[in-house]
Amino acid sequence: MAKKPHLSFWQIWNLSFGFLGVQIGYSLQNGNTSRILSSLGADVGHLSYFWLAAPLAGLLVQPIIGLSSDKTWTRLGRRVPFILGGAIASALAMFFMPNSEFFTYLFPPLIFGAVMLLFMDTSFNVTMQPFRALVGDMVNDDQRNIGYSVQSFLINTGAVLGSILPFLLTYIGVSNIPAEGAKVAPTVIWAFYIGGAILLITVLWTSFTTKEFPPKEYEELNNITAEEKKHTSFLTLLKDIPETMWRLSIVQFFSWFSLFLMWVYTTSGIAQNVWGVVPTDSTSAAFNAAGNWTGVIFACYSAFAAGFSMLMPRIARIIGRKNTYRYSLLLGGLSLLSMIFIKDQYMLIFAMAGVGISWAAILAMPYAILSSSLPASKMGVYMGIFNASITIPQIAAGLLGGVILALLGGQAIFMLGVAGLSMVFAAIGVFFVHDKNEIR
């Protein structure tokens, strides 16, 4: 029986290197979308509705891209054409979104910004989904943990750079306050320009250094039978979803419900709790300082996650993947809950250590467990369907966020407590996940 070759570390690195740039862009979006939309006139109570663009795009796009890439073969490969095309569209969206106020002849600035958010996140999803499947395609069973851990490391390194970029630009002298008559600070605009350029460069690196297995060789290496290659309807695919995937999806629901609330409400929460800013004061120097600090602490949790990503394969061999996953989520939940009581901006960094560990596990452990239970001929489409376990909880959080915030008296910091409880529920859910290829 044919077996996939053992890849060198640098071959595994090149497979996911483009994710570094994608995550820089995605982190700029996460850290600055609320800030941009608030500057364009969005009310804090309505922010979660704008953020629905991201999960809705992922819910629709990723299964389609997964199914399409499973059936595609070009000179560039199976997954790479989608990765490259999505990266180009993402970079264009990153140029337009922070400049929404200059397109008033087309739409009101807030509407244009919302449209660009949808376009940008759709493009990110086109790029990101094939990266997950590409690692599953190329690495053998013995290297799955290291394959997804390297991907997690690159994602989190990109998140550090993207999150901290506006702060660094402020440090070197770029204005962090909108110019007279403008709405968005130059630090944000230039951060998006730089992020878009890096995204393109890193994706080009993966595109031209990765040689995917040709169709015949891929089938032999994955022992794909003629029966398995037969056309399967989407409804049949849903009916045949492995039990492991269903159970992981429950864990994912609570994990990503938590993360969505954190991304949406951290800026407003710490602005109120640490800087004493009222929710409507979204163009003040204090609010923009809180926005920059959100970038810094998001960079911190990503830095902690990058470091933990390199330790995860060793830890998983000792205590198992499920225990690594469970304890990481629990630590993240407790850390988010602690933010309610923190009044010092520097103490927030310590809370981010636990969030970073949970984030590293979320990016690697579900995919390492899942990829072992999926048929190779349907790796892309099932990875795309699995993305619903990321997008549906974000849609739920987006629809419920404003309601929950109102029930909590408009105190955005309490939304981080809700996020913490949700992460704790995710940790409990890991007990019920079956990992048939547990590596200890």
VEXDREN-2710 file (C-alpha; in Angstrom, 1 decimal):
% VEXDREN-2710
k/r/px/py/pz
1/MET/0.0/0.0/0.0
2/ALA/1.4/3.4/-1.0
3/LYS/2.2/5.8/1.7
4/LYS/2.7/9.6/1.7
5/PRO/6.3/10.6/1.8
6/HIS/7.8/12.0/5.0
7/LEU/8.1/15.8/4.4
8/SER/11.0/17.9/5.7
9/PHE/10.3/20.7/8.2
10/TRP/10.7/23.4/5.5
11/GLN/8.3/21.6/3.1
12/ILE/5.7/21.6/5.9
13/TRP/6.6/25.3/6.6
14/ASN/6.1/26.3/2.9
15/LEU/2.7/24.6/2.8
16/SER/1.3/27.1/5.3
17/PHE/3.6/30.1/4.9
18/GLY/0.9/32.0/3.0
19/PHE/-1.3/31.7/6.1
20/LEU/1.1/34.1/7.8
21/GLY/0.0/36.9/5.5
22/VAL/-3.6/35.9/5.5
23/GLN/-3.7/36.1/9.2
24/ILE/-2.0/39.5/9.3
25/GLY/-5.0/40.7/7.2
26/TYR/-7.5/38.8/9.2
27/SER/-6.1/40.2/12.5
28/LEU/-6.2/43.7/11.1
29/GLN/-9.8/43.1/10.3
30/ASN/-10.6/41.6/13.8
31/GLY/-8.7/44.4/15.7
32/ASN/-9.9/47.3/13.7
33/THR/-13.4/46.6/12.2
34/SER/-15.3/47.8/15.2
35/ARG/-13.0/50.8/15.4
36/ILE/-13.5/51.7/11.7
37/LEU/-17.3/51.2/11.8
38/SER/-17.6/53.2/15.0
39/SER/-15.7/56.0/13.4
40/LEU/-18.0/55.8/10.4
41/GLY/-21.0/56.2/12.7
42/ALA/-22.0/52.7/13.9
43/ASP/-23.6/52.5/17.3
44/VAL/-21.8/50.1/19.8
45/GLY/-25.1/48.2/20.3
46/HIS/-25.3/47.5/16.5
47/LEU/-21.6/46.4/16.0
48/SER/-22.3/42.7/16.2
49/TYR/-24.8/42.9/13.3
50/PHE/-22.1/44.3/11.0
51/TRP/-19.8/41.5/12.1
52/LEU/-22.3/39.0/10.8
53/ALA/-20.7/39.6/7.3
54/ALA/-17.7/37.4/8.3
55/PRO/-19.5/34.2/9.4
56/LEU/-22.1/34.4/6.7
57/ALA/-19.4/34.6/4.1
58/GLY/-17.6/31.6/5.6
59/LEU/-20.8/29.5/5.9
60/LEU/-21.6/29.9/2.2
61/VAL/-18.1/30.1/0.7
62/GLN/-16.0/27.5/2.4
63/PRO/-18.1/24.4/1.5
64/ILE/-18.3/25.6/-2.1
65/ILE/-14.5/26.2/-2.3
66/GLY/-13.8/22.9/-0.6
67/LEU/-16.0/20.9/-3.0
68/SER/-14.6/22.8/-6.0
69/SER/-10.9/22.3/-5.0
70/ASP/-11.5/18.6/-4.4
71/LYS/-12.5/18.3/-8.1
72/THR/-10.0/20.8/-9.6
73/TRP/-6.6/20.2/-11.1
74/THR/-4.5/22.8/-12.9
75/ARG/-0.8/23.4/-13.6
76/LEU/-0.7/25.2/-10.2
77/GLY/-2.3/22.3/-8.4
78/ARG/-5.6/21.6/-6.7
79/ARG/-5.7/24.0/-3.8
80/VAL/-3.2/26.7/-4.8
81/PRO/-5.4/28.4/-7.5
82/PHE/-8.0/29.2/-4.9
83/ILE/-5.4/30.3/-2.4
84/LEU/-3.9/32.7/-4.9
85/GLY/-7.1/34.1/-6.3
86/GLY/-8.5/34.7/-2.9
87/ALA/-5.4/36.5/-1.8
88/ILE/-5.5/39.0/-4.6
89/ALA/-9.2/39.8/-3.9
90/SER/-8.4/40.1/-0.1
91/ALA/-5.6/42.6/-0.8
92/LEU/-7.9/44.8/-2.9
93/ALA/-10.6/44.8/-0.1
94/MET/-8.0/45.8/2.5
95/PHE/-7.1/48.8/0.4
96/PHE/-10.7/50.0/0.1
97/MET/-12.2/49.3/3.6
98/PRO/-10.3/51.9/5.7
99/ASN/-10.9/54.5/2.9
100/SER/-14.7/54.0/2.9
101/GLU/-15.4/57.6/3.7
102/PHE/-13.9/58.7/0.3
103/PHE/-16.5/56.7/-1.7
104/THR/-19.6/58.8/-0.6
105/TYR/-20.4/59.3/-4.3
106/LEU/-21.3/55.5/-4.4
107/PHE/-22.7/54.8/-0.9
108/PRO/-22.8/56.4/2.5
109/PRO/-19.5/55.6/4.3
110/LEU/-21.0/53.2/6.8
111/ILE/-22.7/51.2/4.1
112/PHE/-19.6/51.1/1.9
113/GLY/-17.5/50.0/4.9
114/ALA/-20.0/47.2/5.6
115/VAL/-19.9/46.0/1.9
116/MET/-16.1/46.0/2.0
117/LEU/-16.1/44.0/5.2
118/LEU/-18.3/41.4/3.5
119/PHE/-16.0/41.4/0.4
120/MET/-12.9/41.2/2.4
121/ASP/-14.1/38.4/4.6
122/THR/-15.4/36.4/1.6
123/SER/-12.0/36.7/0.0
124/PHE/-10.2/35.6/3.2
125/ASN/-12.5/32.5/3.3
126/VAL/-11.6/31.7/-0.3
127/THR/-8.0/31.8/0.7
128/MET/-8.1/30.1/4.1
129/GLN/-10.2/27.0/3.4
130/PRO/-7.8/25.4/0.9
131/PHE/-4.9/25.9/3.4
132/ARG/-6.6/23.5/5.8
133/ALA/-7.2/20.9/3.1
134/LEU/-3.7/21.3/1.7
135/VAL/-2.0/20.2/4.9
136/GLY/-4.4/17.2/5.1
137/ASP/-3.6/16.4/1.5
138/MET/0.2/16.5/1.8
139/VAL/1.3/15.3/5.2
140/ASN/1.1/11.7/6.4
141/ASP/-0.6/10.5/9.5
142/ASP/2.6/10.6/11.6
143/GLN/3.1/14.3/10.7
144/ARG/-0.5/15.6/11.2
145/ASN/0.2/17.1/14.6
146/ILE/3.3/18.9/13.5
147/GLY/1.7/20.0/10.2
148/TYR/-1.3/21.7/11.9
149/SER/1.0/23.0/14.8
150/VAL/3.3/24.7/12.2
151/GLN/0.1/26.2/10.6
152/SER/-1.0/27.4/14.0
153/PHE/2.4/28.9/14.7
154/LEU/2.3/30.9/11.4
155/ILE/-1.3/32.0/12.0
156/ASN/-0.4/33.3/15.4
157/THR/2.8/35.0/14.2
158/GLY/0.8/36.7/11.6
159/ALA/-1.8/37.6/14.2
160/VAL/0.9/39.3/16.3
161/LEU/2.1/41.4/13.4
162/GLY/-1.4/42.3/12.3
163/SER/-2.6/43.2/15.7
164/ILE/0.3/45.3/16.7
165/LEU/0.8/47.1/13.4
166/PRO/-1.3/50.2/14.2
167/PHE/0.5/50.6/17.6
168/LEU/3.9/50.3/15.9
169/LEU/2.9/52.9/13.3
170/THR/1.9/55.3/16.1
171/TYR/5.2/54.7/17.8
172/ILE/7.2/55.8/14.7
173/GLY/5.1/58.9/14.4
174/VAL/2.1/58.2/12.2
175/SER/-0.9/60.0/13.5
176/ASN/-3.4/57.9/15.5
177/ILE/-6.1/60.5/15.3
178/PRO/-8.2/61.2/12.2
179/ALA/-7.1/64.3/10.2
180/GLU/-9.4/67.3/10.3
181/GLY/-12.6/66.4/8.4
182/ALA/-11.6/62.7/8.2
183/LYS/-13.0/59.7/10.1
184/VAL/-10.4/56.9/10.2
185/ALA/-6.9/57.4/11.7
186/PRO/-3.9/57.2/9.3
187/THR/-2.4/54.4/11.5
188/VAL/-5.3/52.1/10.5
189/ILE/-5.2/53.1/6.8
190/TRP/-1.4/52.4/6.5
191/ALA/-1.7/49.2/8.5
192/PHE/-4.2/47.9/6.0
193/TYR/-1.9/48.9/3.1
194/ILE/1.1/47.1/4.6
195/GLY/-0.9/44.1/5.6
196/GLY/-2.3/43.6/2.1
197/ALA/1.1/43.7/0.5
198/ILE/2.5/41.1/3.0
199/LEU/-0.5/38.9/2.3
200/LEU/0.3/38.8/-1.4
201/ILE/4.0/38.1/-0.9
202/THR/3.5/35.2/1.5
203/VAL/0.8/33.6/-0.6
204/LEU/3.0/33.8/-3.7
205/TRP/5.7/32.0/-1.7
206/THR/3.4/29.1/-0.9
207/SER/2.0/29.0/-4.4
208/PHE/5.5/28.7/-6.1
209/THR/7.3/26.5/-3.5
210/THR/4.5/23.9/-3.0
211/LYS/4.1/21.0/-5.5
212/GLU/0.9/19.2/-4.9
213/PHE/0.5/15.5/-5.8
214/PRO/-1.0/15.0/-9.3
215/PRO/-4.4/13.3/-9.3
216/LYS/-3.2/9.8/-10.0
217/GLU/-0.5/9.9/-7.4
218/TYR/-2.9/11.5/-4.9
219/GLU/-5.3/8.7/-5.4
220/GLU/-2.6/6.0/-4.9
221/LEU/-1.2/7.7/-1.8
222/ASN/-4.6/8.0/-0.2
223/ASN/-5.9/4.6/-1.4
224/ILE/-8.9/6.2/-3.1
225/THR/-11.1/3.5/-4.6
226/ALA/-13.3/3.8/-7.7
227/GLU/-16.3/3.6/-5.4
228/GLU/-15.1/6.5/-3.4
229/LYS/-14.6/8.6/-6.5
230/LYS/-18.2/8.3/-7.6
231/HIS/-20.2/11.5/-7.6
232/THR/-21.8/12.1/-4.2
233/SER/-24.7/14.6/-3.6
234/PHE/-24.3/17.3/-1.0
235/LEU/-27.2/15.7/1.0
236/THR/-25.3/12.4/1.0
237/LEU/-22.2/14.1/2.3
238/LEU/-24.2/15.6/5.2
239/LYS/-25.7/12.3/6.0
240/ASP/-22.3/10.6/6.1
241/ILE/-20.6/13.1/8.3
242/PRO/-18.4/11.2/10.8
243/GLU/-19.5/11.1/14.4
244/THR/-16.2/12.7/15.4
245/MET/-17.0/15.7/13.2
246/TRP/-20.4/16.2/14.9
247/ARG/-19.0/16.1/18.4
248/LEU/-16.1/18.4/17.5
249/SER/-18.7/20.8/16.0
250/ILE/-20.4/21.2/19.4
251/VAL/-17.0/22.1/21.0
252/GLN/-16.4/24.5/18.1
253/PHE/-19.8/26.2/18.6
254/PHE/-19.0/27.3/22.2
255/SER/-15.3/28.1/21.3
256/TRP/-16.2/30.4/18.4
257/PHE/-19.2/32.0/20.1
258/SER/-16.7/33.1/22.7
259/LEU/-14.1/34.3/20.3
260/PHE/-16.6/36.4/18.3
261/LEU/-17.8/38.2/21.4
262/MET/-14.2/38.9/22.4
263/TRP/-13.3/40.3/19.0
264/VAL/-16.4/42.5/18.8
265/TYR/-16.5/43.9/22.3
266/THR/-12.9/44.1/23.6
267/THR/-12.2/47.6/22.3
268/SER/-15.5/49.0/23.7
269/GLY/-15.1/46.9/26.9
270/ILE/-11.7/48.1/27.8
271/ALA/-12.4/51.6/26.7
272/GLN/-15.2/51.7/29.3
273/ASN/-13.6/49.6/32.0
274/VAL/-10.0/50.9/31.8
275/TRP/-10.1/54.3/30.1
276/GLY/-13.5/55.4/31.3
277/VAL/-14.8/56.3/27.8
278/VAL/-18.5/56.5/27.2
279/PRO/-19.8/54.3/24.4
280/THR/-20.7/57.2/22.1
281/ASP/-17.3/58.9/22.3
282/SER/-15.8/56.8/19.5
283/THR/-13.5/59.5/17.9
284/SER/-11.8/60.7/21.0
285/ALA/-8.0/60.2/21.7
286/ALA/-8.9/57.9/24.6
287/PHE/-11.1/55.6/22.5
288/ASN/-8.4/55.4/19.8
289/ALA/-5.8/54.7/22.6
290/ALA/-8.0/51.8/23.7
291/GLY/-8.3/50.7/20.1
292/ASN/-4.5/50.6/19.8
293/TRP/-4.2/48.7/23.1
294/THR/-6.7/46.2/21.9
295/GLY/-4.3/45.5/19.0
296/VAL/-1.4/45.2/21.5
297/ILE/-3.2/42.7/23.7
298/PHE/-4.5/40.8/20.7
299/ALA/-0.9/40.6/19.5
300/CYS/0.1/39.3/23.0
301/TYR/-2.4/36.5/22.9
302/SER/-1.2/35.6/19.4
303/ALA/2.4/35.6/20.6
304/PHE/1.6/33.3/23.5
305/ALA/-0.3/31.1/21.0
306/ALA/2.6/31.0/18.6
307/GLY/4.9/29.8/21.4
308/PHE/2.5/27.2/22.6
309/SER/1.9/26.0/19.1
310/MET/5.5/24.7/19.0
311/LEU/5.0/22.9/22.3
312/MET/1.6/21.3/21.4
313/PRO/2.9/18.2/19.5
314/ARG/5.1/17.3/22.4
315/ILE/2.4/17.9/25.0
316/ALA/-0.1/16.0/22.9
317/ARG/2.2/13.0/22.9
318/ILE/2.4/13.0/26.7
319/ILE/-1.1/13.7/27.8
320/GLY/-3.0/13.1/24.5
321/ARG/-4.7/15.5/22.0
322/LYS/-8.0/15.6/23.9
323/ASN/-6.5/16.6/27.2
324/THR/-4.3/19.2/25.5
325/TYR/-7.4/20.6/23.8
326/ARG/-9.6/20.5/26.9
327/TYR/-7.2/22.1/29.4
328/SER/-6.3/24.8/26.9
329/LEU/-9.9/25.8/26.4
330/LEU/-10.5/25.8/30.2
331/LEU/-7.6/28.2/30.7
332/GLY/-8.9/30.5/28.0
333/GLY/-12.3/30.7/29.5
334/LEU/-11.0/31.5/33.0
335/SER/-8.7/34.2/31.5
336/LEU/-11.6/35.9/29.7
337/LEU/-13.7/35.9/32.9
338/SER/-10.8/37.6/34.7
339/MET/-10.9/40.6/32.4
340/ILE/-14.1/41.8/34.1
341/PHE/-12.0/42.6/37.2
342/ILE/-9.0/44.1/35.5
343/LYS/-8.7/48.0/35.6
344/ASP/-5.0/48.2/34.7
345/GLN/-4.2/48.1/30.9
346/TYR/-0.9/46.2/31.5
347/MET/-2.6/43.5/33.6
348/LEU/-4.7/42.6/30.5
349/ILE/-1.6/41.1/29.0
350/PHE/-1.5/38.4/31.7
351/ALA/-5.1/37.5/30.9
352/MET/-4.1/37.2/27.2
353/ALA/-1.7/34.3/28.1
354/GLY/-4.5/32.0/28.8
355/VAL/-6.5/33.2/25.8
356/GLY/-3.5/32.6/23.6
357/ILE/-3.1/29.0/24.8
358/SER/-6.7/28.3/24.0
359/TRP/-6.5/30.0/20.6
360/ALA/-3.4/27.9/19.6
361/ALA/-5.4/24.7/20.5
362/ILE/-8.5/25.8/18.6
363/LEU/-6.4/26.4/15.5
364/ALA/-4.7/23.0/15.6
365/MET/-6.3/20.3/17.7
366/PRO/-9.7/20.0/16.0
367/TYR/-8.1/19.7/12.6
368/ALA/-5.5/17.2/13.7
369/ILE/-8.3/15.1/15.2
370/LEU/-10.8/15.6/12.3
371/SER/-8.4/15.0/9.4
372/SER/-7.7/11.5/10.6
373/SER/-11.4/10.6/10.4
374/LEU/-12.2/12.0/6.9
375/PRO/-12.0/10.2/3.5
376/ALA/-9.1/11.7/1.5
377/SER/-11.2/12.1/-1.7
378/LYS/-13.6/14.5/0.2
379/MET/-11.0/16.2/2.5
380/GLY/-11.7/19.7/1.0
381/VAL/-15.5/19.6/1.1
382/TYR/-15.7/18.2/4.6
383/MET/-13.2/20.8/5.8
384/GLY/-15.5/23.3/4.2
385/ILE/-18.6/21.9/5.8
386/PHE/-16.8/21.8/9.2
387/ASN/-16.3/25.5/8.8
388/ALA/-20.0/25.8/9.6
389/SER/-19.0/24.9/13.2
390/ILE/-17.1/28.2/13.1
391/THR/-19.5/30.4/11.3
392/ILE/-22.9/29.4/12.8
393/PRO/-21.8/30.3/16.4
394/GLN/-20.5/33.6/15.1
395/ILE/-23.9/34.3/13.4
396/ALA/-25.6/33.3/16.7
397/ALA/-23.3/35.7/18.6
398/GLY/-23.9/38.4/16.1
399/LEU/-27.6/38.2/16.3
400/LEU/-27.7/37.8/20.1
401/GLY/-24.8/40.2/21.0
402/GLY/-26.8/43.4/21.0
403/VAL/-29.6/41.7/23.0
404/ILE/-27.1/40.3/25.6
405/LEU/-25.4/43.7/25.8
406/ALA/-28.7/45.4/26.5
407/LEU/-29.5/42.9/29.2
408/LEU/-26.1/43.6/30.8
409/GLY/-26.8/47.4/30.9
410/GLY/-24.7/48.3/28.0
411/GLN/-21.5/47.3/29.8
412/ALA/-19.4/45.8/27.1
413/ILE/-16.8/44.5/29.5
414/PHE/-19.4/42.0/30.8
415/MET/-19.6/40.5/27.3
416/LEU/-16.1/39.2/27.9
417/GLY/-17.4/37.4/30.9
418/VAL/-20.1/35.8/28.7
419/ALA/-17.3/34.8/26.3
420/GLY/-15.4/33.2/29.1
421/LEU/-18.4/31.1/30.2
422/SER/-18.9/29.9/26.6
423/MET/-15.2/28.8/26.4
424/VAL/-15.6/26.8/29.7
425/PHE/-18.6/25.0/28.1
426/ALA/-16.4/24.2/25.1
427/ALA/-13.8/22.6/27.4
428/ILE/-16.5/20.4/28.9
429/GLY/-17.6/19.4/25.4
430/VAL/-14.2/17.9/24.6
431/PHE/-15.0/15.0/27.1
432/PHE/-17.4/13.6/24.5
433/VAL/-15.1/13.8/21.4
434/HIS/-13.7/10.5/20.1
435/ASP/-10.2/10.6/18.7
436/LYS/-9.7/7.2/17.0
437/ASN/-6.0/8.0/16.2
438/GLU/-5.0/9.5/19.5
439/ILE/-1.2/10.0/19.6
440/ARG/0.4/9.8/23.0
END
